[in-house]
Amino acid sequence: MLRKAILAYGVLAVIGAILLAVAGIITGLVVYLFVNGAVVIAALLFERGRYRPAISPDGPWQETAECSVDPTTGQLMKVRYNPQTGARDYVPVSPGDRHVTRS
């Protein structure tokens, strides 16, 4: 929800700057609105992949005894660990998986 509101602000700022420039009003406000809106839009579009590194399914993944509930989807997730890289991977638990129990 907040992401959509911030994106709407960025789009409105860019559109407002373009409309003011077309109307012949070229001031610091037009430049400020355009740059501010463009930076907000770019930040929202590029931040998505920044926090989730690509996990390679290849490698010596080891299952751990950990499991947790994903707060976004509410789905039960099991944790795998790669001892070579130290990476952790969260995999959804399938309904037929009998090794993971909710505690």
C-alpha positions in Angstrom: 0.0 0.0 0.0 2.7 2.5 1.0 4.7 1.5 -2.1 1.8 2.4 -4.4 1.2 5.7 -2.6 4.9 6.7 -3.0 4.9 5.6 -6.7 1.7 7.7 -7.2 3.5 10.7 -5.7 6.4 10.2 -8.1 4.3 9.9 -11.1 2.2 12.9 -10.2 5.3 15.0 -9.6 6.7 14.1 -13.0 3.4 14.7 -14.7 2.9 18.0 -12.8 6.4 19.1 -13.9 5.7 18.3 -17.5 2.4 20.1 -17.5 4.0 23.2 -15.9 6.8 23.2 -18.5 4.2 22.8 -21.4 2.3 25.8 -19.9 5.5 27.9 -20.2 6.3 28.0 -16.5 10.0 27.2 -16.3 11.1 27.7 -12.7 13.0 25.9 -10.1 9.7 24.3 -9.1 9.5 22.5 -12.4 13.0 21.2 -12.2 12.5 20.2 -8.5 9.2 18.3 -9.2 10.7 16.5 -12.2 13.9 15.4 -10.5 12.2 14.5 -7.3 9.5 12.4 -9.1 12.1 10.7 -11.3 14.3 9.8 -8.4 11.4 8.4 -6.4 10.2 6.3 -9.4 13.7 5.0 -10.1 14.3 4.1 -6.5 11.1 2.1 -6.3 11.7 0.3 -9.5 15.3 -0.6 -8.7 15.1 -1.4 -5.0 13.0 -4.6 -5.5 15.9 -6.9 -6.4 18.4 -5.4 -4.1 17.4 -7.1 -0.9 16.9 -10.6 -2.3 20.1 -12.1 -3.7 19.7 -14.7 -6.4 19.8 -18.2 -4.9 21.3 -20.9 -7.0 19.5 -24.3 -6.7 22.8 -26.0 -7.4 25.2 -26.7 -4.7 25.3 -28.6 -1.4 22.1 -27.3 0.2 21.4 -28.9 3.6 18.0 -28.9 5.3 17.9 -27.4 8.8 15.4 -28.0 11.5 14.2 -24.5 11.3 10.8 -23.5 9.8 8.9 -20.3 10.0 5.7 -18.7 8.6 6.2 -16.1 5.9 4.5 -13.0 7.2 3.5 -11.9 3.7 1.8 -15.0 2.5 1.2 -16.9 5.7 2.8 -20.0 4.1 5.0 -22.4 6.1 8.7 -22.2 5.0 11.6 -24.5 5.7 15.2 -23.3 5.8 18.1 -24.6 3.8 21.7 -23.7 4.4 24.7 -23.8 2.0 27.9 -24.4 4.0 30.1 -23.3 1.1 28.6 -19.8 0.8 26.8 -19.3 4.1 23.6 -18.5 2.2 20.2 -19.4 3.5 17.2 -20.2 1.4 13.6 -20.3 2.4 11.5 -22.9 0.6 7.8 -23.3 0.8 6.7 -26.5 2.6 4.7 -28.8 0.3 1.5 -30.2 1.8 2.9 -33.8 1.5 6.1 -33.0 3.3 6.1 -35.0 6.5 9.5 -34.0 7.8 8.5 -30.5 8.8 6.0 -29.9 11.6 4.7 -26.7 12.9 5.8 -25.9 16.5 
